[in-house]
Amino acid sequence: MGLGCMGMSEFYGEGNEEESIATIHHTLDLGIDFLDTADVYGTGKNEELVGRAIKGKRDKYIIATKFGFKREGEGGPLRGVDGSPAYARQACEASLKRLNIETIDLYYLHRVDPNVPIEDTVGEMAKFVAEGKVRFLGLSEAAPKTIRGAHKVHPISALQNEYSLWTREPEKEIFPTIHELGIGFVPYSPLGRGFLTGTITSADSFGSGDNRGNYPRFSGENFNKNIALVKNVEAIAKSKGCTTAQIALAYVLAKGIDFVPIPGTKRRKYLDQNAAAIGIDLTESDIQQLESAMPADEVAGARYGEQALAMVGR
């Protein structure tokens, strides 16, 4: 299991740098050493935070970051994706500087640029490996054809996609592709952006700075339908003597030996709770029961808004 650091700087309400850094340090106490960030999170601020947290401990962590998204000014809305070789190099150099490290362990293309052949983007990323700036390459939310094209240029070590009890689309075409090619899988939002924890009880509970209120699954009648499904999962969790969040994480962990989920949190207490899911063993019967409790085709609403949804699966 890894740690998603995004929420420490943006999207999920106010952060606390002191507690966030303490959370990153606490990962090592739990045997967790994989940290996930991106240049777009907090418009670089998340990478800077991670850089401060790992100072003096660099050799103890595996650092993953991503590039590709472009925004309008600091903290502004997304204005597209740039996968051009020139931008890839600019972004890589900037991330290395913000993280204050010499080498990025895993460097992802955050979203595929439809205007740039994937071979050109990955060709430039491969140069970073040759130059010692990056160790391994990854893609995020890419289509099978794109994954294959990229993998021919340079081995792709990891694919990062949203995957959880309520987002199971990768099972159809993505899993067969990466298993064939020997690519590892990094599921992000394995707790459904917090929805699968069972702690979100109202569609009005999101304050300023929390983007979740804008997602279709978190609003209106969709919210009520999805809460009913979470209640089903909660009942199974109680029978197992664990929390709803823990059984949701255990489900993702059980789906593949090469899966490294990255639940995000900015607090040590939730990190402890998430890590405990590693010790929960689910049988095939348990997995089937969970999938029946939250049928994929009964989850109400898209996982992203229209603009963001158009950027996945390219």
Summary of the structure (lengths in Angstrom):
residues: 314
radius of gyration: 18.7
end to end distance: 26.8
largest distance: 53.9
contacts: 1073
relative contact order: 0.14
helix: 48%
strand: 16%
